[in-house]
Amino acid sequence: MTELTLSPDSDAVSRFRRSYAAARRRKRRMDLIYLVVFTICLGIAVVIGEFDPVRIWNGLPRLHEFIVKILPVLRWESLAADLAEWFLPFRLWFKLLIETVLIAFLATVFGVFGAFLLSFPASRNLMPNRGILFFCRRLLEIARTVPELVYALIFVFCFGIGPMAGVLAIAVHTMGALGKLYSEVNENIDMKAPEGLRAAGANWVQMVRFAVVPQVLPNHVSYTLLRFEINVRSSSIIGFVGAGGLGQEIRTAISFQYYTDISALFLIILVTVASIDLICERIRHRFIGREGL
């Protein structure tokens, strides 16, 4: 039995080399086009954004002046009295801080509920009906496209000033943002289990419940905890438009130039967000570890 061998100069090898060279030229050409488009977009963004390194360099001293202005004078011999004066309205701030965290928590719960339900019909690999898929994806896009502050203005106009407007505003935006992330997780699952259930006669809801949810739940939990951290920061801002929380105190401090109050409020928010971040990280690791057993 003789073996068929190809010499380096055979027609097949020559065609392969020409095809490979042509493919490399096309790839380099497309990479060059992408680089040119990126450069043009970057240039336009720099012009429209008025990005000027000279202005940044000239403005750095003013940033230092602002930081110095908002920091209180702390003396070692009267440290306790200076700290007490710095955080003088702490009882009011603490009450508003609790309100801020609860706004974020309630909004996250509502947003997660809506995002979880809409993410499955918004996943291309799970929803065969193109009309339902289109409707759910557009609904999530609308929910996350409008900023929380705009939603807060709308709900303040509809329901009046107070935390409820903040809860609804953050919940709607959370539903849109998490729905997008959840659907992307759903689209990356192993489809063998869902296809097996469908072949065994399971309906769409049963397929999602028993074949999809167990695969995506750890990632959903991670995104949910991350979103809760984001919502705590958001709920401290929407008070600017009367939607409750610490935002109203920040607005008052900025409007009346209570500089030391600004730094105290920023420090309270920083400590709160950092603490929530650590707690959520522990919860996420424990949940993922339990799921891996």
C-alpha positions in Angstrom: 0.0 0.0 0.0 1.5 3.3 -1.1 1.1 6.5 0.9 0.1 9.7 -1.0 2.4 12.5 0.0 2.3 16.1 -1.1 5.5 17.9 -2.0 5.9 21.5 -0.7 5.4 22.7 -4.2 2.2 20.8 -4.9 -1.0 22.7 -6.1 -2.9 21.9 -2.9 -0.2 23.4 -0.6 0.1 26.4 -2.9 -3.6 27.1 -2.8 -3.6 26.7 1.0 -0.7 29.2 1.3 -2.5 31.7 -1.0 -5.8 31.3 0.9 -4.0 31.7 4.3 -2.1 34.8 3.1 -5.4 36.3 1.7 -7.1 35.6 5.0 -4.3 37.3 6.9 -4.5 40.4 4.6 -8.2 40.6 5.1 -7.8 40.4 8.9 -5.1 43.1 8.9 -7.2 45.3 6.7 -10.2 45.0 9.0 -8.0 45.6 12.1 -6.7 48.7 10.4 -10.2 49.9 9.6 -11.3 49.3 13.2 -8.2 51.2 14.5 -9.0 54.2 12.2 -12.7 54.2 13.2 -11.7 54.0 16.9 -9.2 56.9 16.4 -11.8 59.1 14.7 -14.3 58.4 17.4 -11.7 59.1 20.1 -10.8 62.4 18.4 -14.4 63.5 18.2 -15.0 62.6 21.8 -12.0 64.6 22.9 -13.2 67.7 21.0 -16.8 67.4 22.1 -15.8 66.6 25.7 -13.4 69.6 25.7 -10.7 67.4 27.1 -7.7 69.7 27.7 -4.7 68.4 29.6 -3.6 72.1 30.2 -6.9 72.9 31.9 -6.6 69.8 34.0 -3.1 70.7 35.1 -4.2 74.3 35.9 -7.2 73.0 37.8 -5.4 70.6 40.1 -4.5 73.3 42.6 -8.1 74.3 42.9 -9.0 70.6 43.6 -6.5 70.8 46.4 -8.0 74.0 47.7 -11.5 72.3 47.7 -10.3 69.3 49.6 -8.6 71.5 52.2 -11.8 73.6 52.5 -14.1 70.6 53.2 -11.8 69.0 55.7 -12.4 70.1 59.3 -9.7 71.4 61.6 -8.8 68.6 64.0 -6.5 69.3 66.9 -5.1 66.5 69.1 -5.7 68.3 72.4 -9.4 68.8 71.5 -9.9 65.8 69.1 -13.2 64.6 70.7 -14.8 68.0 70.6 -13.7 68.6 67.0 -15.1 65.3 65.9 -18.3 66.0 67.7 -18.6 69.3 66.0 -17.8 67.8 62.6 -20.6 65.2 63.0 -22.9 67.4 64.9 -26.1 66.5 63.0 -25.2 62.8 63.1 -28.6 61.6 64.5 -30.4 63.2 61.6 -27.8 61.9 59.1 -28.0 58.4 60.6 -31.8 58.3 60.2 -31.4 59.4 56.6 -28.7 56.9 56.1 -31.0 54.1 57.3 -33.6 55.4 55.0 -31.1 55.4 52.1 -30.1 51.8 52.7 -33.7 50.7 53.0 -34.7 52.5 49.8 -31.9 50.7 48.0 -32.9 47.3 49.5 -36.6 47.6 48.7 -35.8 48.9 45.2 -33.4 46.0 44.6 -36.0 43.5 45.7 -38.6 44.9 43.3 -36.0 45.3 40.5 -34.7 41.7 40.9 -38.2 40.3 40.8 -39.0 42.0 37.5 -35.6 41.3 36.0 -35.7 37.7 36.9 -39.1 37.1 35.4 -38.3 39.1 32.2 -34.8 37.7 31.7 -35.9 34.3 30.5 -38.3 35.4 27.8 -35.7 38.0 26.8 -33.1 35.2 26.2 -32.7 34.2 22.5 -31.8 30.6 23.3 -34.9 30.1 25.5 -37.7 32.0 23.9 -38.8 30.6 20.5 -41.5 33.3 20.1 -39.9 36.2 18.4 -42.6 38.7 19.3 -42.3 38.0 23.0 -38.6 38.1 22.8 -38.7 41.5 21.0 -41.1 43.0 23.5 -39.2 41.8 26.6 -35.9 43.0 25.3 -37.2 46.4 24.3 -38.9 46.8 27.7 -35.7 46.1 29.5 -33.9 48.6 27.3 -36.3 51.3 28.0 -36.1 50.6 31.8 -32.3 50.9 31.9 -31.9 53.7 29.3 -33.5 56.4 31.4 -31.4 57.5 34.3 -32.6 57.1 37.9 -32.8 60.9 38.4 -35.2 61.2 35.5 -37.4 58.4 36.9 -37.2 60.1 40.3 -38.4 63.4 38.9 -41.3 61.6 37.1 -42.4 59.7 40.3 -42.0 62.8 42.5 -44.3 64.6 40.2 -46.8 61.7 40.2 -46.6 60.6 43.9 -45.1 63.5 45.7 -41.8 64.0 47.6 -40.7 61.1 49.6 -38.9 57.8 49.7 -41.5 56.0 47.6 -40.5 57.9 44.5 -36.9 56.9 45.1 -37.8 53.2 45.5 -39.8 53.2 42.3 -37.1 55.1 40.3 -34.3 52.8 41.4 -36.4 49.7 41.0 -37.3 50.4 37.4 -33.7 51.1 36.4 -32.5 48.0 38.4 -35.0 45.9 36.5 -33.6 47.0 33.2 -30.0 46.7 34.1 -30.2 43.3 35.8 -32.6 42.0 33.2 -29.9 42.6 30.6 -27.2 40.9 32.7 -29.5 38.0 33.6 -30.4 37.3 30.0 -26.8 37.3 29.0 -26.1 34.7 31.7 -29.1 32.7 30.4 -27.7 32.7 26.9 -24.4 31.2 28.0 -25.8 28.1 29.6 -25.3 24.5 28.5 -28.4 23.7 26.5 -28.2 19.9 26.9 -30.3 19.9 30.0 -33.1 22.2 28.6 -33.2 20.2 25.4 -33.4 17.0 27.3 -36.3 18.2 29.4 -38.2 19.5 26.3 -37.6 16.2 24.6 -39.1 14.4 27.7 -42.3 16.5 27.4 -41.7 19.3 29.8 -43.3 22.6 29.1 -41.4 25.9 28.8 -41.9 26.9 32.5 -40.8 23.5 33.7 -37.7 23.6 31.4 -36.7 27.0 32.8 -37.4 25.9 36.4 -35.5 22.7 36.5 -32.9 23.0 33.7 -32.0 26.7 33.5 -32.4 28.2 37.0 -30.0 25.8 38.7 -27.3 26.8 36.2 -27.7 30.5 36.3 -28.6 31.1 40.0 -25.0 31.7 41.3 -24.3 34.3 38.7 -27.7 35.9 39.3 -26.9 36.2 43.0 -23.5 37.8 42.2 -25.0 40.4 39.9 -27.8 41.0 42.4 -25.4 41.8 45.3 -23.3 44.0 43.0 -26.5 45.9 42.0 -27.4 46.4 45.6 -24.1 48.1 46.3 -24.7 50.4 43.2 -28.3 51.1 44.4 -27.0 52.3 47.8 -24.9 54.9 46.0 -27.8 55.8 43.7 -30.3 56.2 46.6 -27.9 58.7 48.2 -28.1 60.9 45.1 -31.8 60.8 44.1 -32.6 62.9 47.2 -31.4 65.8 45.1 -34.8 65.8 43.5 -36.8 65.1 46.7 -36.8 61.3 46.5 -35.6 60.7 50.1 -32.3 59.6 51.6 -29.1 61.4 52.3 -29.2 63.2 49.0 -31.3 66.0 50.4 -28.7 66.7 53.0 -25.9 66.6 50.5 -27.9 69.1 48.3 -28.4 71.4 51.3 -24.7 71.3 52.3 -23.6 72.1 48.7 -26.2 74.8 48.2 -25.3 76.6 51.5 -21.6 75.8 51.2 -21.4 73.9 54.4 -18.1 72.4 53.4 -17.3 70.4 56.5 -20.8 68.8 56.3 -20.0 67.7 52.7 -16.9 65.8 53.8 -18.7 64.3 56.7 -21.6 63.0 54.5 -19.1 61.7 51.9 -17.3 59.8 54.6 -20.5 58.3 56.0 -21.5 57.1 52.5 -18.0 55.8 51.9 -18.0 53.7 55.1 -21.5 52.5 54.5 -20.8 51.4 50.9 -17.5 49.7 51.9 -19.2 47.8 54.7 -22.0 46.7 52.4 -19.4 45.6 49.9 -17.6 43.4 52.4 -20.9 41.9 53.6 -22.0 41.2 50.1 -18.7 39.6 49.2 -19.0 37.2 52.2 -22.5 36.3 51.2 -21.5 35.7 47.6 -18.6 33.5 48.5 -20.7 31.4 50.9 -23.5 31.0 48.4 -21.1 30.0 45.6 -19.2 27.7 47.9 -22.4 26.0 49.0 -23.5 25.6 45.4 -20.2 24.0 44.6 -20.6 21.2 47.2 
